[in-house]
Amino acid sequence: MKAMLVKQYGEPEVFEEADLPMPELKAGHVLVKVAASSVNTVDTMIRQLGADLPLSPALPAVLGMDFAGTVEALGEGVSEFAVGEEVYGCAGGLADLQGSLAEYMVADSRLMARKAKNLTMCEAAALPLVGITAYEGLKRAGVSEGQSVLVHGGAGGVGHIALQLAKHFGGKVCATAGNEKSLAVVEQLGAVAINYKTDTVADYVAEYTEGAGFDIVFDSVGGANMLNSFEAAALNGQVASTVAMVELDLSAAHFKGLSLHVVFMLIPMLHDVNRAEHGRILSEITRIVEAGELQVVLDESRFTLQDIAKAHVRLASGQAVGKVVVSV
């Protein structure tokens, strides 16, 4: 099978096209003919940092976590899927799990679900990692009807899904973005758009929460922006962060009595714990998509499997709006 192989870690040009043997089907797993994958920030981190990240696979490696495709064969004990069904999931590209940048991959059946009928393969491939991340963060923050929710990075991969899920769960949603194109996406998805470059946290907290702060802040930017999240949150509010690898003074969170939820959705893949929860979340996301309450925004750039280096460059540029996807 055709695959894009990494034999050394480094710049995007490390990807090489290769002919590899078909992966061996295992009990509890599914052989998937991959139609599309997507690029996540963690994919670029693995490619660039390699051995410095404990989750990186041994070389040579096939990267790529998200996939959408068609079931080709079922391993022993798999009864919830059928040959020929269209599926999606996040099931490889780290540790000892072969990734999705190949024509075929073997995926743990617990890490996947049936693809929404109203999504293309590329749209479905864009959803798993960001969808699970957004869903988990909002649920851990206790999202419920009538709450005020702020999403940082509302036009990004995780952010544009989080703002829609927050709306689905009954939240009153605002989201930040930094340029006209991204602000337009936020508005088109039904949230109040806030330009973080022109509006201070104090300004938008005053305007949209009457100074009380947001019940939930979903921070898909992270890092130093976490301080903005603490400032924007209400007393005893909830902050969910997807990027918490930062040294930070928690005094602001302490004096507001905030709860901080760090979302690292790769834990089930890395440690083989609670994998079925990912399949359950993806099935729920499929239901929400088919109900017309969640849409996927794809970046305007289009890439094939052989263009994976360019896709990594596009994501790293910071110019992408929505998800960067790759057709296989």
N, C-alpha and C positions, 0 to 999 in steps of 0.2 A: 504494500500500500504506500501511497505518497504521504509524506509527512515533512514538517519543518523541524529540523533537529538543531539543538544547541550543543556544541562540543566544548565550548568555553563560555564563561560569563563575561559580559561587558557591554559594548555599544550595540545598537539595534542590528548592525550588520553581521552579528554572530550567527544569525539564523541561516541554515543550509537546507536545501531541498534534498531529501533522501528517500530511497526505497527501503521500507522496513517490513519484516514479517508481520502477518496478521496477528493481533494480540490474542492470547489464549483465553477462552471463556472459562469463568470460574463459577462455582456454586454461589447463588445469591446475587449474581451479576447479569448484566445484559450487554450483548454486542450491539453497538449503535453505529449505523452508517451516518457519519457526521455531515450535516448540510451547512452549518454555520457555527461560528464561535464569536466571542467578543473579547475586547481587551479591557482589563481592569488595572487600576493603579498597582495592585499587588503583583500582577504579571510583569509589569515593567520593573518593579523592585527586585523580583527574583532574577530576571534577566540581567539586571545591572549589578546587583550586590552578591548574588550567588552564595558562596559558602558563608558569607557574613550574616545570612538569614538562616535561622534554624529550620525553616520550613522548605528550603530549596531542595529540589531533587538532585540525586547524584548524576553526574554526566557520563555519557551523552544523555540528553533528556528531550522529551517532547513536552513543551509547555502548553498553556491554555487551560482555563478552568471551566468556563461556561460552554455549553453546547446545546444545539437543537438538531434533531435528526430523526431517523427511522429505525425502529427495532428490527434487527436482522436475525438474532437468535437469542434464546433464553437459557440461562444457566440453571443448574439443578436447584429446585426449590423456589423458583420465581413463577408465581401464578397471577400476579396483579397486572401484568402486561401481556400483550400478544404481538406476534410477529407482524410487521407492517404498520404498527401504531406509530404516530408521531409523538415524540417525547422531548423533554428538555430538562436540564439540570446543571449542577455545578459539582463535578466529580473527579477532577484530575488536575495535573499540572503542578503538583507539589509532593514532597516526601517521596513515597514509592508508587504514586499513582500517575499512570501515563495521562498526558494531557489531551486536549481536543484539537490541536493543530495537526490533524491527520485525517485521513479518509475514514478511519474506523477507530473506535475506542471501546474498551470494556469498562462499564460504569456500574457501581454498586446500585442495585435497584432501589435502595432506601433513599438515595440522594437525587431521585428524579421523579417526574410526574408527567402526565399527559399534557401535551402542548395545547394551548387555547386554540380553538378552531378559527378564530378571527384574527390570528396573528400569522405573519409570514415567518419563515424559518429564521430570518435575520432578526426580526423583532423578538422572537422567542429566545434566541440565543443571547440577546442583550439583557434578559431579565433575571436569571437565577441568582447570581451573587448580590446584585444590588437590591433585588426584590426581597430576598431573605434578610439582608442587612436592614433594610428599611422597616420591614414587618417586625423583626425582632426588637429593634430599637424602640419603636412606638409601643409595642405591647409591654415591654419591660418598663416603659415610662408610664404605663397605665392609661393610655389614650382612651377617651370616652366622649360621649355626646356633649357638645356645648363648650368643650375646652378651647382655650386659645393656644395655638401651636405656631411656633416660629421654626422654619427650616432654613438653615444656612447652606448656601450653595444650591439654590432651588432649580437651576437649569442643568446641574451636573448629573452624572449617572445615578448615584444614590438619591440625591436631592429631589430630582423630578419624580421619582417613584414615591419617596417619603411624603411629599406634599399631597399627592393624589390619594395615598392610603390614609393619611390623616383626615382628608376630606371624607373618604369612604366611612371612616369610623366616627364621623360626626363632628370633627374639629373645625374651628374657625381659623383658617390658615393664612399666614403671611410667609413670604420667602424672600431671601436676599439674593441679589445678583449684581454684576458689576458692569454690564454693558447693555445697550439697547436691545440687541438680539436676544440675550439671555433674559432680560426683563420681560420681553414680549412672550417668550416661552412660558415663563411663570404665570403671566396673566392668562395666556391661552389655556393653561391647565387648571385655571380656576382659583388661583391664590392671589392675594394682594402682593404686588411686587414692590420690593424695597431696594433702592440703590444704595448699597453699603458704602459707596465711594462719596456720596453726597449727603447722606442722612446719618447722623450720629445715632448710637444705640439709644441714648436718652430721648432723642427726637421721636424715633418710631415707637418706643415704649409708651411715650406720652400720647402719641396720636392714636395708636391702635389698641392700647390696653388701659387708657386713662391713668397711666403711671403705675399701674399695679404690677406689670410684668406678665410674661407669658407662662401659662401653666406648664407647657412642655417646650423645650428648645431641642430640636434635633440638629446636631452640628456635624455636617458631613465635610467640613473644612478642617476643623480640629487645630492642633498645634496651639499657637498663640491666640488664635481666634476663640479658644475656650473661655478666655477672660470676657470676651464680648457676650458669650452665651451666659456666663454667670451674671453679668450685668443685666441682661435682657430677661432673665428668669424671675418669676414671682417668688415671694416668700414661701418656703417649703415646696418650691417647684422641682421639676424633673428635667435633667439634662442628659441626653443620650449622645454619645460621641463615637464616631467611627475612626478617629485619628487621635489617640491619646498618648502617643509616644513623645512626651514632652515633659520637661521639668517646669513645675508651675506652683505658684503660691496659691493655696486653697483657701486663703483667708476670706475672700469674697463669698465663696461657697459656704464656708462655715457660718458666717454671720447672717446668711439668708436661710440656713438649714436646708440646703439643696441636696438632692439625691443625684449622684452621677452614675450613669450606666454606660460602661464601655462595651461596645459591640465588636466582637471578633468572630465573624461567622465561620471561619475556617476550622474552628475547634473540632466539630464532629468529623471532618475529613482527616485532620491531623492525628486525632487521638481515638478514633473509632468509638465515639460515645454519642448516643442520641441521634444517630444518623437519620432514623425514621422521622424525626421532627422536621428535617429539611424537606423530605418528600411531602409531609403533611402541609407545610407552609406553601410549597409550590403548587399543590393541588388547590389550596385556598386561593392563591393568586390567580390560577387558571379560572376559577369560578368568578372572581372579581372582574377579570378581563372580559370574560364572555358576557358578563352582565353590563358591559359598556362603561365601567367605572374606573378603568385604568388603561391608559395608552402609553406606548413606548415611543420615546423620541430618539431617533437615530441621527447621528452626526451626518452632515451633508456629504462627507467624503466616503467613498466606497472602496473596499479592498478585497482582493482574493487571497487565498492561502499563501501564494508566492509573494504577496505584498506585505507580509506580516511585519517586516522591519519598518515600512512606511507607516503602518497602523500604529506601531509603538511610538514613532516620532510624532504622529498626529496627536495622540493622547497626551504625551509629555509636553507638547507645545502650549497647552492651556487654552487653545483656540476651539477645541471641540465643544459642541453644544449637544447634549445627549450622549448616547453610547456610541463608541467606535466598534464596528462589527466587521467580521471577516467571513466571506463566503468560501466554503470548502469545495 
